[in-house]
Amino acid sequence: MGEEMIRTEVGKDPAVTLFYDGGCPMCDAEITLYKRMDSMQCMRFIDITEPSADLPPDLDKETALSRFHVLTRDERLLSGVLAFSEVWKQTPRLRWAGYVASQPFIREVLELGYKIFLRYFRPLMVRFIKGLRRGVNSTSTSC
């Protein structure tokens, strides 16, 4: 329930396991996009808000909710821009972005931007998206 596995072969480990906040509309939208783009079917998705979510021993729920994390096939736990770049490398259309984002100077600049985004813009975007969803689901006919 808290995890969805997509695999190309029975028993094959996914190249990357993504830990995401299923209660965050922005995170959920991004994960939906990754699921659609996972043509190689090499990603495993774990919604950390589910009680059955299976987290690695060195990742607690609070830390997992604070920023994006992935676990690679070789058991490396990555977060932030390194995590995004690893996911992008597994996605044919975004592979180039994954390699660019993993370059040291670019990674440092993007990581700074990600920290600023998490602190100041993510809360605003989540409220905005929730407001849009309420508006779309509204039965009111007035403006």
Summary of the structure (lengths in Angstrom):
residues: 143
radius of gyration: 16.3
end to end distance: 38.7
largest distance: 54.9
contacts: 394
relative contact order: 0.14
helix: 50%
strand: 14%
